[in-house]
Amino acid sequence: MCQPIHRDRGRIGPLSIKGARRLGGRGAIPSAQQQGGVFLLELGLALMLALIGATWAGAHLMQAVRDGQAEGTGTYLLAVKGAMDSAIAGNFQAYARGLPLTNADGSTRFADPMTPTLAELRTLGHLPTTFPDITPAGQAVQIQIRRDAAKCPGIGCRIDALIHTRTPFRKSQDDIDYQAAALAVSSMQGWGGAAWFDEPGKIRGSAFNVDNPVSSSAGGIVAAIAMLDTSMWNQFVRVGDDRDPALQGNLSVNGAMSTARVGVRETAVPNSACTATDFANAANPALATINLAENTEYAKTSTGGLVACVNNTWRSIAVVATVGTACGDAAYPEGTLGADVSGAGLLCRDATWSPVSQWLSRYTIMTTHLAPATLSASPTATTINKPVCGVSGGVAGTPHVYVIPQSIHNTGSFALTGSRNGDNISVSGTMTLNPTNFQATNAGNGWQVAVPANSQGVVVTYCSYS
């Protein structure tokens, strides 16, 4: 049996439904039919709240995705900026001078060095081979090199690279997402900028303010910039540097040196005194300097020749002179060999420079003859044809003749003592030889060779080339 509630003693007892109904109409428990409407209202409210929460969560998730894409785009542009930092630093001399960028084999590094592509940066190793072509937000990028032609090359020359998206961040087709642009810029460590709603024709950031290369009305474009002031680089000699460093002191190299051409500026007088140069001693730092070994220092002469410092004296190793000028002094003693500016050899002879060919002609024997063919009791004159010399080594030959007496008739007595094959030979008498009796006279196309009576001569024809 149900018991009533006793509140005065601080405890609650059973209460019958019948008793509960007697408490009053307003406090009565509603019927099942009345309770059904309340439950439906509560269920509808719960579903509505759940739908609102799901919608809010979905929108929040989508915004988080867009924010992540925006920040990823900033990181993407920052990576390309790093690649351009490397590319500009490695080619700043060519960029500063406006020269083509070429590889060692002569091939070009960029199809257009002022607008390099991501593919070219990947090929050259400035970007990883797996680097994507588009940003996390699905945008393509453009790279533009900016060079101040008025200051390049020289002090104040700047080479900058602007890396920008080709399309803006959008919420919809007609709605620019400046919040995403701001997130992208904030993730670029101060090297980013964007075309903002108040001035879409400019891309502004912490480090730069440039014209919008996409369009003067294209808001939402984001960009990063790579900047290089070549003034700093011009202060140092770098690997691959093609400038003349114009060093003002001595230069010592501990290893081997290879060069396409060696030039000397010091002018010296041959056979004058010289002193070997002191260089830094790289092999032994305890010694301040070392002295060059013999034959390792060279200078030029006033005429363009070359001398070497040997035994503290400048000795000529390449003499340049002019035909007909004086020589035979201390600088160029008699017998010195040299060359003219064309490379033809010269010889210092009789205190004058003259062509070596004048003293060292080349001869070629052409024919030999016996004149006369048989002995004659009277003097004879035999005609010997001149040889056809032709051209050799670009020089036309000149015909010559030489007569050698072979047998001479003796009209007196002479004495000859000697031995032949063990037998003694003794002849007494005297002999008079007059070489002028053997003569060759020019006769146009030949020579008239005169031989004394009872005599013969060997006639040799030859050509000289000089």
Secondary structure, DSSP 8 states (H G I E B T S, - for coil): ------TTTT------HHHHHTT-STTS---HHHHHHHHHHHHHHHHHHHHHHHHHHHHHHHHHHHHHHHHHHHHHHHHHHHHHHHHHHHTHHHHHHT---B-TTS-BS-SSTTS--HHHHHHTTSS-TT--SB-TTS-BEEEEEEE-TTT-SSTT-EEEEEEEESS--EEETTEE-HHHHHHHHHTTTT-EEE--TT-TTEEEESS-EEE-SS-TT-TT-EEEEEEEEHHHHTTS--TT--S----SS----SS----S------B--TTSB----EEE-SS-TTSSEEE--TT--EEE-TTS-EEEEETTEEEEEE-B--TT-B--SSSS-TT-EEE-TT--EEEEETTEEEEGGGTS-EEEEEEEEEESSS--SS-EEEEEE-----EETTEE-EEEEEEEEEE----S-B-EEEEETTEEEEE-B-----GGGSEEEE-SSEEEEEE-TT-EEEEEEEEEE-
